[in-house]
Amino acid sequence: MLETAHKTATVYYRSLNHQSPPADFRAATIAGQAPDGGLYFPENIPQFSDNFLQNLRALPRPELALAVMQPYVGDAIPTADLAQICAEAIDFDFPLVPVQPGVSALELFHGPTLAFKDVGARFMSRCLGHFARRSDTPAVTVLVATSGDTGGAVAAGFLGVPGVEVVILYPSGKVSPVQEQQLTTLGQNITALEVSGTFDDCQALVKQAFQDVDLRARRFLTSANSINVARWLPQQLYYCFAAQQWSQDAPAPVVSVPSGNFGNLCAGLLARASGLPLGPFIAACNANDPVPAYFRRGGHYAAQPAVPTVSNAMDVGNPSNFVRVLELFDNEFPRLAQALSADTVSDTETIAAIAQVWADYHYLLDPHGAVAYVALRRHQAAHAEAPGLLLATAHPVKFPAVVEPVLGHAIPLPPAVQHLQGRPKRSIELPVAYEALRAFLWR
Ligand SMILES: *Cc1c(COP(=O)(O)O)cnc(C)c1O
């Protein structure tokens, strides 16, 4: 029986803007972002023990999850409660599926909303729910803008959690039908605001609300995107599950991560920094490629205006979590470049890859997984075909407009979304005007 995965004790979090005091897991989770506007970052990176790494393959997933998360949570949540939160957050499969020789897909879409964000959203919602039971915790409103997948995962994760209200802004007409059902049919403590604008408009409205001092005095707002440590950190578990399933005799895998806001990739690099045996990482991006451009320019970063692509969950022009990636390597570009490379994949290449992998191997990629596939294959062509894995972050059924023309027929809906069919849609229409959002939140 394994006591803990790490050699180190409780982690505290410091702000990457350096103007706020350190916070424990509870304070960091409730606040989302540090008071100085910085992202919270672990003060020290816990190292996996030799015992943990040797026993990794034999560990049941709930035990593994508890062991990995324990030092990050410390005594903010009693161990028995944390064990239950971990077990519930990962209560589905994470198979590593062979696609072709040298390429496997780690399927992260078997959760309730069919995208990888389920694990982080479920973990965070249960932690907030736990904290909300304490009388000194304010009633919390989770305010979040979504381009599609975040909203569904957050809605499902927080549904029915006492003491937590969830308000989701989404761009009207710009999410897929399945995604919209996941946002608008649950009811209870979940409200969907249907904004007559773009995702950027939604995000700008949310940002304005977070800067509204009077509103925040009236309502305790927190964010549920990957800047929140409780959503970001449990994503390390995917990489542990991959390592569990990777052949013991093979060299450590190259890991290709379809990236938008860089939370998932940064969590993988964190697990690697803790000692998980993984090869170099690839940041696989669509036309929104400030990070590949950073590499091309030898370590100079510039944000970009976001452009729409077929892998819409990665349409991010200024990824929030890239500062955390830089921090992991002490902002030293040569060290970073040893562990990570980055690639830009066009929509044309993405769609061609979906068709080719389907035709050659009968494996169906979604557009996000396809971006990771193309980047991995290009890396392999340049690096003696080093074996690798890609993260398949969403179920192809979530993107029928892209995937069905390739297949030539419709994809049957999996049970996880079938039950949403025919439920009445409930949303509140909102113009792109901050006063309208403010009036809604002021109630
Ligand atoms: C959110 C999302 C991504 C990007 O993940 P980040 O952590 O923001 O980089 C990739 N694929 C899918 C399907 C997503 O929903």
The ligand as an ORCA input file, in Angstrom:
! r2SCAN-3c Opt
* xyz 0 1
  C     -10.118     22.961    -24.365
  C      -9.749     22.001    -25.431
  C      -8.441     21.924    -25.942
  C      -7.342     22.864    -25.508
  O      -6.930     22.624    -24.175
  P      -6.084     23.721    -23.397
  O      -5.855     23.161    -22.046
  O      -6.928     24.958    -23.371
  O      -4.837     23.936    -24.168
  C      -8.155     20.947    -26.877
  N      -9.106     20.107    -27.331
  C     -10.371     20.163    -26.878
  C     -11.366     19.236    -27.446
  C     -10.751     21.104    -25.915
  O     -12.016     21.148    -25.482
*
